[in-house]
């Protein structure tokens, strides 16, 4: 149950705080005063898509805080999953800045929008005016029916999903076998050619790098010889660096006995001279090794050409080419035994598709069973909502075993809601026959049924009373009272009959101050509430007749709610 809502800088609302009651809460006021803004604020804190147009003009941010009382174990499990400490109250808060940055928190801990929506879907069911169109879509009708059917259908859909996954894998495995015999033979020929071509090349890891290094040395042989010769000349020739270091070593050695530091210096010069001689010798060794045969260079270039050709066909490196060959060998082995394997997979596919068909039939039967009771209950609800001869049924489309390849996680076949409000007129598709006022009552009937199966504590209705009035308005008000005995209702309404049944009523109005417009929210009690009902009845809050009528509506609503409590 939503206990408290705090709103700051949302549309025309600068700051507001609403404390909701259990039962029925009604928001009333003139058109355009900002009633739906309250619902927008609730949507926002429940995790709806953030829109900066929600921020009050001239302000840097908007913020909404909602405090719920909730003892739903499903919510507790989510809090535990999110590692959020549970408290007596569940507090949701959301803030959006003008620069597009925002924050979402549950009990003070940051969460993502998707995490928030998972949780709030268990707390609140919002019925906006757009939901009329939502229910006209057949896929949404199916979803609604599955919600009504509950656990049996959910279990069957889970089993169906497992079978569909297995079927997809079998189809994929069979595709790897190459289809018919002719296709498999052609594929085997291609694979054999590829395997043999790579095998004849006898590639080795690192070979290409060695060949490239050899080629580079060959192409730069003259430059290399010049450099190595210079090293040999500078270091090892008579009078070169090695001889110079030896002379320096002998000079310092003569005084080595006078100071250990001089002796150490002599040792270092000895080491340097030996290193210079070794470097000169190594340079000469490299010169000797560089005696390359031109034919060897040609063979290296030809080998590199061969590797480049294979890379174009089979991969960007020798490692990729060798991996390609291993995969080809595995596929070749599979296809070589393909007839037996194909037959085995075919038998398994047949068995799995039989299981899918059976699961779809079971799913349809479970839906039909749920649909019979659901349609009957909705029809009875519609009768209480001043539709004298309603007909509502759920039509199921046919399907056969051959349709299994088209099965989805939702099963096979279609579901359509059919409706007629008039005796003697056959039911037709919902969107082709139902009027606006009838649609409002139809949705209320559906919500009444869902309130007993989805365990949601708060229902929000945005002008569900559109298109109705008179006796029907009274019946809808009574329906709200009945639903309100089990769940909390928050409703935007223009009807006095519905406002009269509220356990708490809020009046929303626009005011101007200092050249700016503000939406102001008043919790109505006593005389103020009577005057608002009079305004809803006829607009004249000073009319004695309207005031008496308003008081009568309140008295009748109180009496009706009292009768409900006695019947419990």
Secondary structure, DSSP 8 states (H G I E B T S, - for coil): -EEEEEEEEETTEEEEEEE--SSEEEEEESTTSSHHHHHHHHHHHHT----GGGB-TT-SEEEEEEEE----HHHHHHHHHTT----SSEEEEEEEETTS-EEEEETTEE--HHHHHHHHTTTEEEE-TTHHHHTTSHHHHHHHHHHHHTHHHHHHHHHHHHHHHHHHHHHHHHHHTTSSHHHHHHHHHHHHHHHHHHHHHT--TTHHHHHHHHHHHHHTHHHHHHHHHHHHHHHHSTTSHHHHHHHHHHHHHTTGGG-HHHHHHHHHHHHHHHHHHHHHHHHHHHHHHT---HHHHHHHHHHHHHHHHHHHHH-SSHHHHHHHHHHHHHHHHHHHTHHHHHHHHHHHHHHHHHHHHHHHHHHHHHHHHHHHHHHHHHHHHHHHTT-TT-EEEEEE----GGGGGG-BTTBSS-EEEEEE-STT---EEHHHH--HHHHHHHHHHHHHHHTTTS--SEEEEESTTTT--HHHHHHHHHHHHHHHTTSEEEEE---HHHHHT-SEEEEEEEEEETTEEEEEEEEE-HHHHHHHHHHHHHS-TT-HHHHHHHHHHHHHHHHHHHHHHHH-
